[in-house]
Amino acid sequence: MFALSLCLLPAARMMAQPPAAAGASRILLVLPFENRTGQPSLDWIREAAPEVLNARLAAAGFSPVSRTDRLSALDHQGMPANYQPTRASAIRLAQSLDVETLVTGSYITNGSDLILEAQLIDVPRLRMAQPLSVQGALGDLLTLYSRLAWRVARQLEPQFAVSEQTFTALGSSLRLDAFEQYIRGITEPDHAERITHLRSATLLSPGYSRAWMALGRELYVSGQYEEATKAFTHVDRDDPDFLEASFDRGVSLLLSGKYNDAENAFGAVAQVLPLPEVLNNEAVAQSRRGADGSALFRQAVAGDPQYADFHFNLAVSLHRNNHAAEAVAELKEYLRERPADEDAADLLDAWQPPPGAAKPGDQPDPLERIDRNFNAAAFREAAQSMDAMQAARRASLSPRERAVSLADEAHAYLDRGLLLEAERLYQASIKSDGSLAAAHVGLGEIRERTGDLDSARAEANTAQQMEPTTAGWLLLARIDLARNRLDSAAEETGEALKLDPSNRAALELRSTIAQKQGRP
């Protein structure tokens, strides 16, 4: 398949996969909810269910089936994308995908409120769990689905420790009208209408990464490569599709004739994920700007020797760079896989005329072929392999060492603003060794960011009793500052500076407090 550098794989996982957890092996299929409101204008909420639940449950460590895979399975069974399956057909669909848990649901209105209900089905045992429901204003739809996702996680894993507030904090900055336009943009049957809705979503919420990714895909498939390039540029580094967006951006740049930029784009992806198709396209970009891409073409062939086009590209590159014998060998390898390709057979005759045949005149070599398909499944496999390796390594550690390792990884997620992933790891750290102050400080910072200042203070106090740290004092100071307890905040900042006199965050916080106190 391919080899992924161990020193680069953790970065890849952080960009596209949540860290491993107890529920990580549980495969879920969330189906669109059934609209029982009697209002066709609310049909768009159907697809909102798997969109939000998949995102939250993936971050929670489970493995939901993607929308792409679900639609592919429906198509394979001859069902339209908007098909609302019966329970029996839904179970058959789940079984075809080797799903362990099926999540179905519906929604109704109650006055101005919306009621969402979900039911979990254990597919191998054909057992249904108790229904789960949430109720609230339609304007709080994202929060309602996040609350429902938390309840699903708790029903799947009764010991699941992440707080509901961390779930509901996710997506709190996203405008509901932008989300609606996004959902309409991925479900509208007309291509032009999809682009219109997705453009609206990005205008309403310019930082909405998922909408930019969907818009980029639509522009890409319609051949609007320069516009697609711009859309893919807006996909956030923490988006699960970031590497795919970077790959598609590289292809768009190639097809737009911007070969230097394309080479840089593929090179950046290859540093994290050296898939054969990435290396192949990087080599194509090199060749198109007049450089020798043979070395990268060789790596692509080594990564996937069965893929004929990689042999063809290597053959063309070798021939162009005066390695005729090797070029002929690679072209023959290509023809073993594609014997019906008459153009390639003619090319072989031109490069190596049969005995007695007239030598053809010089003709330009064909262009190397671009691979337009990003292998997302290979990346998921790599991430899962890394999870298994990480779990095995941690299993050999002492409880204290395991707690430190988990807290360090959690801190990296927290720095990126990935609160749910960070909390899961901090909770796992505390479960391994509850006396690690850094884990409690980190958990307190998550509570601070989600607005639960009482819980944040409790975690900070617990941490400081274990081991007074600069981070712990600063957390307490920020909490007191938020509550306008300026004297306490100033005292706690002073304690932080005693431990670390040059700490920049502490110095800035001291300045802020002094300004609020009216002191120079």
C-alpha positions as CSV (number, residue, x, y, z in Angstrom):
1,M,0.0,0.0,0.0
2,F,2.2,2.8,1.3
3,A,4.5,3.6,4.1
4,L,3.8,6.6,6.3
5,S,6.6,8.2,8.2
6,L,6.2,7.7,11.9
7,C,7.5,11.1,12.7
8,L,4.8,12.7,10.5
9,L,1.9,10.5,11.3
10,P,0.9,12.1,14.6
11,A,0.4,15.4,12.7
12,A,-1.7,13.7,10.2
13,R,-3.9,12.1,12.9
14,M,-4.4,15.5,14.5
15,M,-5.6,17.0,11.3
16,A,-8.1,14.2,10.4
17,Q,-8.8,11.9,13.2
18,P,-9.7,12.1,16.9
19,P,-7.5,10.3,19.4
20,A,-8.4,6.7,20.2
21,A,-10.8,5.9,23.0
22,A,-13.0,3.1,24.2
23,G,-15.6,3.8,21.6
24,A,-13.2,4.3,18.7
25,S,-13.8,0.8,17.3
26,R,-17.6,1.2,17.4
27,I,-18.9,1.8,13.8
28,L,-22.1,3.9,13.7
29,L,-24.5,4.7,10.9
30,V,-26.6,7.8,11.5
31,L,-29.5,8.1,9.0
32,P,-31.3,11.3,8.2
33,F,-34.1,11.9,10.6
34,E,-37.7,11.7,9.5
35,N,-39.7,14.9,9.2
36,R,-42.9,14.4,11.1
37,T,-43.8,18.1,11.3
38,G,-45.9,18.2,8.2
39,Q,-43.9,21.2,7.1
40,P,-41.9,20.7,3.9
41,S,-39.9,23.8,4.6
42,L,-38.3,21.9,7.5
43,D,-37.2,19.0,5.3
44,W,-33.6,20.3,5.3
45,I,-33.4,19.4,9.0
46,R,-33.4,15.7,8.0
47,E,-29.8,15.8,6.7
48,A,-28.7,18.0,9.6
49,A,-29.0,15.0,11.9
50,P,-26.1,12.9,10.4
51,E,-24.1,16.1,9.7
52,V,-24.0,17.2,13.3
53,L,-24.1,13.8,15.0
54,N,-21.3,12.4,12.8
55,A,-19.1,15.4,13.6
56,R,-19.7,15.3,17.4
57,L,-19.5,11.5,17.7
58,A,-16.3,11.3,15.6
59,A,-14.7,13.9,17.9
60,A,-16.0,11.7,20.8
61,G,-14.0,8.8,19.6
62,F,-16.6,6.7,17.7
63,S,-16.4,5.9,14.0
64,P,-19.5,7.1,12.2
65,V,-20.0,6.2,8.5
66,S,-19.4,9.2,6.3
67,R,-22.2,10.7,4.1
68,T,-20.2,9.7,1.0
69,D,-20.1,6.1,2.1
70,R,-23.8,6.1,3.1
71,L,-24.8,7.5,-0.3
72,S,-22.6,5.0,-2.1
73,A,-24.2,2.1,-0.2
74,L,-27.7,3.5,-1.0
75,D,-26.7,3.7,-4.7
76,H,-25.3,0.2,-4.6
77,Q,-28.7,-1.0,-3.4
78,G,-30.6,1.0,-6.0
79,M,-32.0,3.5,-3.6
80,P,-32.0,7.3,-4.2
81,A,-30.0,9.7,-1.9
82,N,-33.2,11.1,-0.3
83,Y,-34.7,7.7,0.4
84,Q,-36.3,7.4,3.9
85,P,-35.8,3.7,4.6
86,T,-38.1,1.5,6.7
87,R,-36.6,0.0,9.8
88,A,-36.0,-3.3,8.1
89,S,-34.3,-1.7,5.0
90,A,-32.3,0.6,7.3
91,I,-31.0,-2.5,9.2
92,R,-30.1,-4.2,5.9
93,L,-28.2,-1.0,4.9
94,A,-26.3,-1.0,8.2
95,Q,-25.5,-4.7,7.8
96,S,-24.1,-4.1,4.3
97,L,-21.7,-1.5,5.9
98,D,-20.7,-3.8,8.8
99,V,-22.2,-1.3,11.2
100,E,-22.5,-2.1,14.9
101,T,-25.0,0.6,15.9
102,L,-27.7,2.2,13.8
103,V,-29.0,5.6,14.8
104,T,-32.4,6.6,13.4
105,G,-34.7,9.4,14.4
106,S,-37.4,11.9,13.7
107,Y,-38.5,15.4,14.6
108,I,-41.8,17.1,15.3
109,T,-42.8,20.6,16.4
110,N,-44.6,21.5,19.6
111,G,-45.7,25.1,19.3
112,S,-42.5,27.1,18.6
113,D,-40.3,24.3,19.9
114,L,-38.7,21.4,18.0
115,I,-38.5,17.9,19.5
116,L,-35.7,15.6,18.2
117,E,-35.9,11.9,19.0
118,A,-33.2,9.3,18.3
119,Q,-33.2,5.6,18.7
120,L,-30.1,3.3,18.8
121,I,-30.3,-0.2,17.3
122,D,-27.7,-2.8,18.1
123,V,-27.4,-4.2,14.6
124,P,-25.7,-7.6,15.3
125,R,-28.2,-8.4,18.1
126,L,-31.1,-6.5,16.6
127,R,-31.9,-4.8,19.9
128,M,-33.4,-1.4,20.3
129,A,-32.4,0.9,23.1
130,Q,-34.7,3.4,24.9
131,P,-35.5,6.5,22.7
132,L,-33.6,9.7,23.4
133,S,-35.1,13.1,23.0
134,V,-34.4,16.8,23.4
135,Q,-36.6,19.8,23.0
136,G,-35.9,23.5,22.4
137,A,-36.4,26.4,20.0
138,L,-35.8,25.9,16.3
139,G,-33.2,28.7,16.5
140,D,-31.1,26.5,18.8
141,L,-31.1,23.6,16.3
142,L,-27.3,23.1,16.4
143,T,-27.3,23.1,20.2
144,L,-30.2,20.6,20.2
145,Y,-28.4,18.2,17.9
146,S,-25.2,18.6,20.0
147,R,-27.2,17.7,23.2
148,L,-28.7,14.7,21.4
149,A,-25.2,13.6,20.3
150,W,-24.0,13.7,23.9
151,R,-26.9,11.5,25.0
152,V,-26.2,9.1,22.2
153,A,-22.5,8.9,23.3
154,R,-23.6,8.3,26.9
155,Q,-26.0,5.5,25.9
156,L,-23.3,3.9,23.8
157,E,-20.7,4.3,26.6
158,P,-22.2,4.7,30.0
159,Q,-18.8,5.7,31.4
160,F,-18.4,8.5,28.8
161,A,-17.0,11.4,30.9
162,V,-17.0,14.4,28.6
163,S,-19.5,17.0,29.7
164,E,-22.6,18.0,27.8
165,Q,-21.5,21.6,27.9
166,T,-18.4,20.7,25.9
167,F,-20.6,19.2,23.2
168,T,-22.9,22.2,23.0
169,A,-20.0,24.6,22.9
170,L,-19.0,23.2,19.5
171,G,-20.4,25.2,16.6
172,S,-21.8,27.8,18.9
173,S,-20.4,30.6,16.7
174,L,-22.0,29.2,13.5
175,R,-25.0,31.0,12.2
176,L,-28.1,28.8,11.8
177,D,-28.9,30.4,8.4
178,A,-25.4,29.6,7.2
179,F,-25.8,26.0,8.4
180,E,-29.2,25.7,6.6
181,Q,-27.7,27.0,3.4
182,Y,-24.9,24.4,3.8
183,I,-27.3,21.5,4.3
184,R,-29.3,22.7,1.3
185,G,-26.1,23.0,-0.7
186,I,-25.1,19.3,-0.1
187,T,-28.6,17.9,-0.7
188,E,-30.0,20.0,-3.6
189,P,-30.2,17.8,-6.7
190,D,-29.4,20.6,-9.1
191,H,-25.7,21.3,-9.4
192,A,-26.1,25.1,-10.0
193,E,-28.4,25.4,-7.0
194,R,-25.9,23.5,-4.8
195,I,-23.3,26.1,-5.7
196,T,-25.7,29.0,-5.0
197,H,-26.6,27.6,-1.5
198,L,-22.9,26.9,-0.6
199,R,-21.8,30.4,-1.7
200,S,-24.5,31.8,0.5
201,A,-23.3,29.7,3.4
202,T,-19.7,31.0,3.1
203,L,-20.9,34.6,2.8
204,L,-23.0,34.3,5.9
205,S,-20.2,32.5,7.9
206,P,-16.9,33.2,6.2
207,G,-15.1,30.9,8.6
208,Y,-17.4,27.9,7.9
209,S,-14.8,25.4,6.8
210,R,-17.2,22.6,5.9
211,A,-19.1,24.9,3.5
212,W,-15.9,25.9,1.8
213,M,-14.9,22.3,1.3
214,A,-18.3,21.4,-0.2
215,L,-18.2,24.5,-2.4
216,G,-14.7,23.6,-3.5
217,R,-15.8,20.1,-4.5
218,E,-18.7,21.4,-6.5
219,L,-16.5,23.9,-8.4
220,Y,-13.9,21.2,-8.9
221,V,-16.2,18.7,-10.5
222,S,-17.6,21.4,-12.8
223,G,-14.2,22.4,-14.1
224,Q,-14.0,25.8,-12.4
225,Y,-10.5,25.2,-11.2
226,E,-9.4,28.7,-10.3
227,E,-12.5,29.2,-8.2
228,A,-12.1,25.8,-6.6
229,T,-8.5,26.6,-5.7
230,K,-9.8,29.7,-3.8
231,A,-12.5,27.7,-2.0
232,F,-10.1,24.9,-0.9
233,T,-7.7,27.5,0.5
234,H,-10.4,28.4,3.1
235,V,-10.6,24.9,4.5
236,D,-9.3,25.0,8.1
237,R,-6.3,22.9,9.1
238,D,-8.4,21.2,11.8
239,D,-11.1,20.2,9.3
240,P,-11.2,16.4,8.8
241,D,-11.1,17.0,5.1
242,F,-8.1,19.3,5.2
243,L,-5.6,17.0,3.5
244,E,-8.2,16.1,0.8
245,A,-8.8,19.8,0.3
246,S,-5.1,20.3,-0.1
247,F,-4.8,17.5,-2.6
248,D,-7.8,18.8,-4.7
249,R,-6.3,22.3,-4.5
250,G,-3.1,20.9,-6.0
251,V,-5.0,19.2,-8.8
252,S,-6.9,22.4,-9.5
253,L,-3.7,24.3,-9.7
254,L,-2.2,21.7,-12.1
255,L,-5.2,22.0,-14.3
256,S,-5.0,25.8,-14.2
257,G,-1.4,25.7,-15.4
258,K,0.1,26.9,-12.1
259,Y,2.7,24.3,-11.8
260,N,5.0,25.8,-9.2
261,D,2.1,26.3,-6.8
262,A,0.8,22.8,-7.6
263,E,4.1,21.3,-6.8
264,N,4.2,23.2,-3.4
265,A,0.7,22.1,-2.6
266,F,1.4,18.4,-3.2
267,G,4.7,18.6,-1.5
268,A,3.0,19.9,1.7
269,V,0.5,17.0,1.6
270,A,3.3,14.5,1.0
271,Q,5.1,15.7,4.1
272,V,2.2,14.4,6.1
273,L,0.7,11.8,3.9
274,P,3.0,10.4,1.2
275,L,0.3,8.5,-0.7
276,P,1.3,7.3,-4.2
277,E,-1.2,9.6,-5.9
278,V,0.2,12.6,-4.0
279,L,3.8,11.8,-5.1
280,N,2.6,11.1,-8.6
281,N,1.0,14.5,-8.9
282,E,3.9,16.3,-7.4
283,A,6.1,14.6,-10.0
284,V,3.6,15.7,-12.8
285,A,3.9,19.3,-11.6
286,Q,7.7,19.0,-11.7
287,S,7.6,17.7,-15.2
288,R,5.1,20.3,-16.5
289,R,7.6,23.0,-15.4
290,G,10.5,21.3,-17.2
291,A,12.1,19.5,-14.3
292,D,12.8,15.8,-14.0
293,G,10.1,14.1,-11.9
294,S,11.4,10.6,-12.3
295,A,12.5,10.1,-8.7
296,L,9.0,10.9,-7.4
297,F,7.4,8.7,-10.1
298,R,9.6,5.9,-8.9
299,Q,8.3,6.4,-5.4
300,A,4.7,6.3,-6.6
301,V,5.3,3.0,-8.5
302,A,6.9,1.6,-5.3
303,G,3.9,2.7,-3.3
304,D,1.4,1.0,-5.6
305,P,3.0,-1.2,-8.2
306,Q,-0.4,-2.5,-9.4
307,Y,-1.6,0.9,-10.6
308,A,-0.9,1.1,-14.3
309,D,-0.8,4.8,-14.8
310,F,2.1,5.2,-12.4
311,H,4.2,2.9,-14.7
312,F,3.1,4.9,-17.7
313,N,4.1,8.2,-16.1
314,L,7.5,6.8,-15.0
315,A,8.0,5.5,-18.6
316,V,7.3,8.9,-20.1
317,S,9.5,10.7,-17.7
318,L,12.4,8.3,-18.1
319,H,12.2,8.5,-21.9
320,R,12.0,12.3,-21.8
321,N,15.2,12.3,-19.7
322,N,17.1,9.9,-22.0
323,H,16.7,6.7,-20.1
324,A,15.3,4.8,-23.1
325,A,15.9,1.2,-21.9
326,E,14.2,1.7,-18.5
327,A,11.4,3.7,-20.2
328,V,10.6,0.8,-22.5
329,A,10.6,-1.6,-19.5
330,E,8.1,0.5,-17.6
331,L,5.9,1.0,-20.7
332,K,5.8,-2.8,-21.1
333,E,4.8,-3.1,-17.4
334,Y,2.0,-0.7,-18.1
335,L,0.8,-2.7,-21.1
336,R,0.7,-5.8,-19.0
337,E,-2.0,-4.1,-17.0
338,R,-3.7,-2.3,-19.9
339,P,-3.1,-4.5,-23.0
340,A,-6.0,-2.9,-24.9
341,D,-4.4,0.6,-24.9
342,E,-3.6,1.0,-28.6
343,D,-2.0,4.5,-28.1
344,A,0.5,3.0,-25.6
345,A,1.2,0.1,-27.9
346,D,1.9,2.6,-30.7
347,L,4.1,4.5,-28.3
348,L,6.1,1.4,-27.6
349,D,6.6,0.8,-31.3
350,A,7.8,4.3,-31.7
351,W,10.3,3.9,-28.9
352,Q,11.3,0.4,-29.9
353,P,10.5,-0.4,-33.5
354,P,10.1,-4.1,-34.4
355,P,13.0,-5.6,-36.3
356,G,12.8,-4.6,-40.0
357,A,10.3,-1.9,-39.4
358,A,10.9,1.6,-40.6
359,K,12.0,3.9,-37.8
360,P,9.2,6.5,-37.2
361,G,10.1,10.1,-37.2
362,D,10.6,12.0,-34.0
363,Q,7.4,12.7,-32.1
364,P,6.8,14.4,-28.8
365,D,6.3,12.2,-25.7
366,P,2.8,12.3,-24.3
367,L,2.1,14.1,-21.0
368,E,2.2,12.3,-17.7
369,R,-1.3,11.5,-16.3
370,I,-2.8,13.3,-13.3
371,D,-4.4,11.2,-10.6
372,R,-7.5,13.1,-9.4
373,N,-8.6,10.7,-6.7
374,F,-7.5,11.2,-3.1
375,N,-7.4,8.0,-1.2
376,A,-9.2,9.0,2.1
377,A,-9.6,5.4,3.1
378,A,-5.8,4.9,3.1
379,F,-5.5,7.9,5.4
380,R,-8.1,6.4,7.8
381,E,-6.2,3.1,7.8
382,A,-3.0,4.9,8.6
383,A,-4.6,6.8,11.5
384,Q,-6.1,3.6,12.8
385,S,-2.7,1.9,12.7
386,M,-1.3,4.8,14.6
387,D,-4.0,4.6,17.2
388,A,-3.3,0.9,17.7
389,M,0.5,1.6,18.0
390,Q,-0.2,4.4,20.4
391,A,-2.5,2.2,22.5
392,A,0.0,-0.6,22.7
393,R,2.8,1.8,23.7
394,R,0.6,3.4,26.4
395,A,-0.4,0.0,27.7
396,S,3.2,-0.7,28.6
397,L,3.6,2.5,30.6
398,S,3.0,3.0,34.3
399,P,-0.3,4.7,35.3
400,R,1.6,7.9,36.0
401,E,3.5,7.8,32.7
402,R,0.3,7.0,30.8
403,A,-1.5,10.0,32.5
404,V,1.4,12.3,31.5
405,S,1.3,11.1,27.9
406,L,-2.5,11.5,27.6
407,A,-2.3,15.0,29.2
408,D,0.4,16.1,26.7
409,E,-1.6,14.9,23.7
410,A,-4.7,16.6,25.2
411,H,-2.8,19.9,25.6
412,A,-2.0,19.8,21.9
413,Y,-5.6,19.4,21.0
414,L,-6.6,22.2,23.4
415,D,-4.1,24.5,21.8
416,R,-5.9,23.9,18.5
417,G,-9.3,24.7,20.0
418,L,-10.5,21.1,19.7
419,L,-12.2,21.0,23.1
420,L,-14.1,17.7,22.8
421,E,-11.0,15.8,21.8
422,A,-8.9,17.5,24.5
423,E,-11.4,16.8,27.2
424,R,-11.6,13.1,26.4
425,L,-7.9,12.7,26.7
426,Y,-7.8,14.8,29.9
427,Q,-10.5,12.6,31.4
428,A,-8.5,9.5,30.4
429,S,-5.4,11.0,32.0
430,I,-7.3,11.6,35.3
431,K,-8.7,8.0,35.2
432,S,-5.1,6.7,34.8
433,D,-3.7,8.9,37.6
434,G,-5.9,11.4,39.3
435,S,-3.0,13.2,41.0
436,L,-1.6,14.8,37.8
437,A,-2.1,18.6,38.3
438,A,-1.7,19.3,34.5
439,A,-4.7,17.2,33.6
440,H,-6.9,19.1,36.1
441,V,-5.6,22.5,34.9
442,G,-6.4,21.4,31.3
443,L,-9.8,20.3,32.2
444,G,-10.4,23.6,34.0
445,E,-9.3,25.5,30.9
446,I,-11.9,23.6,28.9
447,R,-14.6,24.5,31.5
448,E,-13.4,28.1,31.3
449,R,-13.8,28.2,27.5
450,T,-17.3,26.7,27.7
451,G,-18.4,29.2,30.2
452,D,-18.7,26.9,33.3
453,L,-16.5,29.1,35.6
454,D,-17.6,27.3,38.8
455,S,-16.3,23.9,37.5
456,A,-13.3,25.6,36.1
457,R,-12.4,27.0,39.5
458,A,-13.0,23.6,41.1
459,E,-10.6,22.0,38.7
460,A,-8.0,24.7,39.2
461,N,-8.2,24.5,43.0
462,T,-7.8,20.7,42.8
463,A,-4.7,21.1,40.6
464,Q,-3.2,23.7,42.9
465,Q,-3.6,21.5,46.0
466,M,-1.7,18.8,44.2
467,E,1.0,21.1,42.8
468,P,1.0,24.9,42.5
469,T,1.8,25.8,38.9
470,T,1.9,28.9,36.7
471,A,-0.9,27.6,34.5
472,G,-3.0,26.9,37.6
473,W,-2.5,30.4,39.0
474,L,-3.3,32.0,35.7
475,L,-6.5,30.0,35.3
476,L,-7.7,31.2,38.7
477,A,-6.7,34.7,37.8
478,R,-8.6,34.7,34.5
479,I,-11.7,33.3,36.3
480,D,-11.5,36.1,38.9
481,L,-10.9,38.7,36.2
482,A,-14.0,37.4,34.4
483,R,-16.0,37.9,37.6
484,N,-14.4,41.3,38.2
485,R,-12.6,40.2,41.3
486,L,-9.6,42.3,40.5
487,D,-7.7,42.1,43.8
488,S,-7.9,38.3,43.8
489,A,-6.9,38.2,40.1
490,A,-3.9,40.4,40.8
491,E,-2.8,38.3,43.7
492,E,-3.1,35.1,41.7
493,T,-1.2,36.7,38.8
494,G,1.5,37.7,41.2
495,E,1.8,34.1,42.4
496,A,2.2,32.9,38.8
497,L,5.0,35.5,38.2
498,K,6.8,34.2,41.3
499,L,7.0,30.8,39.7
500,D,7.8,32.2,36.2
501,P,8.8,35.9,36.3
502,S,9.1,36.1,32.4
503,N,5.9,34.4,31.6
504,R,4.3,36.5,28.8
505,A,0.7,35.5,29.5
506,A,1.1,36.4,33.2
507,L,2.7,39.8,32.3
508,E,-0.1,40.6,29.9
509,L,-2.7,39.6,32.4
510,R,-1.1,41.7,35.1
511,S,-1.2,44.7,32.7
512,T,-4.9,44.1,31.9
513,I,-5.8,43.9,35.6
514,A,-3.8,47.0,36.4
515,Q,-5.7,48.9,33.7
516,K,-9.0,47.8,35.1
517,Q,-7.9,48.9,38.5
518,G,-7.0,52.3,37.2
519,R,-3.3,51.8,38.0
520,P,-0.4,52.5,35.6
